[in-house]
Amino acid sequence: MKIVKDIQKQQSTSKISDKEAEEAIKTILEWMGEDPNREGLLETPKRVVKAFKEYFKGYSENPNTILEKTFGDVEGYSDMVVQKNISIQSHCEHHMVAILGHAHLAYIPDGKVVGISKLARVVEIFARRLQTQETMTAQIVECIERVLRPRGVAIVVDAKHQCMTTRGIKKPNVATLTSRFTGAFADDARLEARFFEMIKG
């Protein structure tokens, strides 16, 4: 699977030190026309590196392990499990500016479920990388399908991109919607409709 190879590649990549990253930020500040040695900017490279560690922590986390612990004692529950309004804070891989929005996610278990926080954690891991919304949407579904083997997965991502709202065309009220439906959700229009009804509002 491509996603497994991507994770392995990320984990084997040679490590750049914090100091090297800070020097790169200094170079960017100089390129902007700033003086990185002025008082207000002395700690900026260190702060930016610290912030980037938080923004992009998804590169150091494996979403597969999040879903490995499951529960089978669910009294035969076989209907959809839905989580809506999962916040997304990501960054566009083209301009490195923010993508902000929400994901609405559901799966239909096939004899096993995961803890309620795990789906949100998977979304978080993929969001905390440089992304396109389309790729992130597909990655989340592919991971859940591969690890949980559910009867179906559904997702809708609703987000605003600063590469569109604050630069370029500058259309601040435009939201981008992406979706993916697999298994029972793709085969049964009634299930898809129920999913949309449950995430409405």
C-alpha positions in Angstrom: 0.0 0.0 0.0 1.2 3.5 -0.9 0.4 4.9 2.5 2.6 2.3 4.3 5.5 3.1 1.9 5.1 6.8 2.6 5.2 6.3 6.3 8.4 4.1 6.0 10.0 6.7 3.8 9.2 9.5 6.3 10.6 7.5 9.2 13.8 6.7 7.4 14.5 10.3 6.2 17.7 11.8 7.6 17.0 14.1 10.5 17.7 17.8 10.2 18.7 19.4 13.5 16.7 22.2 15.2 19.7 24.5 14.7 19.8 23.9 11.0 16.1 24.6 10.7 16.5 27.8 12.7 19.3 29.0 10.4 16.9 28.4 7.5 14.3 30.6 9.1 16.9 33.3 9.6 17.7 33.1 5.8 14.0 33.5 5.0 13.7 36.5 7.3 16.7 38.1 5.5 15.1 37.3 2.2 11.9 39.1 3.3 14.0 42.2 4.0 14.1 41.8 7.8 17.1 41.8 10.2 17.0 38.5 12.2 19.3 40.1 14.7 16.9 42.8 15.8 15.4 42.5 19.3 11.9 41.5 18.2 13.2 38.7 15.9 16.0 37.2 18.0 13.9 34.3 19.3 11.7 34.0 16.2 13.6 31.2 14.4 13.4 29.1 17.6 9.7 29.9 18.0 8.9 29.0 14.4 10.7 25.7 14.7 8.8 24.9 17.8 5.5 25.8 16.1 6.4 23.7 13.1 6.9 20.7 15.3 3.3 21.0 16.4 1.9 21.9 13.0 3.6 18.9 11.3 3.8 16.3 14.1 1.8 13.9 11.8 5.0 13.0 10.1 6.3 11.3 13.2 3.1 9.4 14.0 1.8 6.2 12.5 -2.0 6.2 12.1 -2.1 2.4 11.7 -1.2 1.9 15.4 -4.0 4.2 16.5 -6.6 1.7 15.2 -5.0 -1.5 16.2 -6.7 -1.9 19.6 -10.3 -2.8 19.0 -13.3 -4.1 21.0 -15.4 -7.0 19.9 -17.9 -7.1 22.8 -20.4 -4.6 21.4 -23.6 -6.7 21.7 -23.8 -7.3 18.0 -23.8 -3.6 17.1 -23.6 -3.3 13.3 -25.0 0.2 12.5 -22.8 3.1 11.5 -20.6 4.9 14.0 -20.5 8.6 13.2 -18.2 11.4 14.4 -19.0 14.9 13.2 -17.3 18.2 13.5 -13.8 16.8 13.9 -11.6 20.0 13.7 -8.9 20.1 11.0 -5.9 22.3 11.2 -3.6 21.5 8.3 -1.3 23.3 5.8 -1.5 23.5 2.0 1.5 21.7 0.4 1.6 24.3 -2.3 1.9 27.5 -0.3 2.4 26.2 3.3 -0.6 28.2 4.6 -3.4 27.0 6.8 -6.3 24.8 5.9 -9.0 25.1 8.6 -12.2 23.2 8.8 -14.0 20.0 9.9 -14.3 16.4 9.0 -17.5 14.3 9.4 -16.6 10.6 9.5 -18.5 7.3 9.8 -17.8 3.6 9.5 -19.9 0.5 9.8 -18.1 -2.0 12.0 -17.8 -5.7 11.0 -17.7 -7.3 14.5 -15.2 -4.8 16.1 -15.1 -1.1 17.0 -12.4 1.3 18.1 -12.4 3.7 21.0 -14.3 6.9 20.2 -11.2 9.1 20.2 -9.3 7.0 17.6 -11.1 8.2 14.5 -10.3 11.8 15.5 -6.7 10.9 16.1 -6.4 9.4 12.6 -7.8 12.6 11.1 -5.4 14.6 13.2 -2.3 12.7 12.1 -3.0 13.1 8.4 -4.0 16.8 8.9 -0.7 17.5 10.6 1.2 17.2 7.4 1.6 19.2 4.3 -1.6 18.3 2.4 -4.1 18.8 -0.3 -7.6 18.3 0.9 -8.3 15.7 -1.7 -5.3 13.6 -0.7 -6.0 13.9 3.0 -9.6 12.8 2.5 -8.5 9.7 0.6 -5.7 8.9 3.1 -8.1 8.9 6.1 -10.5 6.5 4.4 -7.8 4.2 3.1 -6.2 3.9 6.6 -9.5 3.1 8.3 -10.5 0.6 5.6 -7.2 -1.2 5.7 -6.8 -1.5 9.5 -10.4 -2.0 10.7 -11.8 -3.8 7.7 -15.3 -2.3 8.2 -18.3 -2.8 6.0 -18.0 0.8 4.8 -16.5 4.2 5.4 -17.9 7.7 4.7 -16.2 11.0 5.1 -17.0 14.7 4.2 -14.3 17.3 4.7 -15.4 21.0 4.8 -12.5 23.5 4.9 -11.3 26.9 4.0 -7.8 27.4 2.4 -5.8 30.5 3.2 -4.0 30.0 -0.1 -7.4 31.0 -1.6 -8.8 33.3 1.1 -5.8 35.5 1.9 -3.8 35.5 -1.3 -4.3 34.9 -5.0 -8.0 35.2 -5.8 -8.8 36.3 -2.2 -12.3 34.9 -1.8 -12.7 34.7 2.0 -16.1 33.0 2.1 -15.3 30.0 -0.2 -15.3 26.6 1.5 -14.0 23.4 -0.2 -15.9 20.2 0.2 -14.5 16.7 -0.5 -16.0 13.3 0.2 -15.4 9.6 -0.2 -17.8 6.7 0.3 -16.7 3.0 0.3 -18.3 -0.4 0.9 -21.9 -0.2 2.1 -22.0 3.6 1.9 -21.1 3.5 -1.8 -23.5 0.6 -2.6 -26.6 1.8 -0.6 -27.9 5.3 -1.3 -30.1 5.1 1.8 -27.1 4.7 4.0 -25.4 7.6 2.3 -28.5 9.7 2.8 -28.7 8.7 6.5 -25.1 9.7 7.0 -25.8 13.2 5.5 -28.9 13.5 7.7 -26.9 12.6 10.8 -24.1 15.2 10.2 -26.5 18.0 9.2 -26.5 21.1 11.4 
